[in-house]
């Protein structure tokens, strides 16, 4: 069964509330995704999504759209039953465009599963029936109230964005903890701290009674020495996110640093890259998180199948569909509060 055509368009999905990280000059009001449609020679259509974030991969929706459109004629005729040659060809076509590549790859995986008469959860191992995600609280004044709302929906784990002003960040984190005193907290600095600030922030948060589970990407993605400094000195695990886009990045990280975990994202690495990064991390005795960009239900559905199929991930951060206002019914995953399961 071969690829007949590949098309793409940009779609804008409103956010339920403004979203702010340390990397945002202005609050984000919507998510922009490149929606991909792969058509096989039997006429069946299989979707994929590319959700680029410029400070992570250097891509924009416009650049990703151009890359998908440029790759389309070259991929025509590829047999999706032979997944490895198809993905090898895709990697060679778009070596510097990981998110555009991931979007096409997602469509190829879905077509591959459909042709085999299987689902992605089964193909990836069928290890777990469901997973439990955290919910993200961005750098906004009403974060404590959003935390209370999340707790009322059953969420127990909260990813708190920080990285503006450390003093204000700590005050907001403590206010969130006061709002949901039974919660578990994961802090994501999106590269905004110095190594020393990162260690100091974690120590002050713990001293204030906040039960931190981990600290994510505290320093610049290019600062391996800084990541190692933080990992050696922080009393909670340090995770790399933006620093690891590929299996080769993961290999370098485990060789050169004491960083305890990696946040893997399909939009950074593709599903095949995610599987390879997970294998490297496990072999090195590191922890794993499966995360996301501001992705739709359709895109999150694929990551949920990966998380449940492999059972490889210690932490799940697949909540972006809960932050978006999407029209129509949810046809891509089972989502009840923090509990996520693949449709199969």
Secondary structure, 3 states (H helix, E strand, C coil): CEEEEEEEEEEEEEEEEEECCCCCCCCEEEEEEEEEEEEECCCCEEEEEECCCHHHHCCCHHHHHHHHHHHHHHHCCCECCCHHHHHHHHHHHCCCCHHHHHHHHHHHHHHHHHHHCCCHHHHCCCCCCCEECCEEECCCCCHHHHHHHHHHCCCCEEEEECCCCHHHHHHHHHHHHHHCCCCEEEEECCCCCCHHHHHHHHHHHHHCCCCEEEEECCCCCCCHHHHHHHHHHCCCEEEECCCCCCHHHHHHHHHHCCCCEEEEEHHHHHHHHHHHHHHHHHHCCCEEEEECCCCCHHHHHHHHHHHHHHCCCCEECCCHHHHECCCCCCCCEEEECCEEEECC
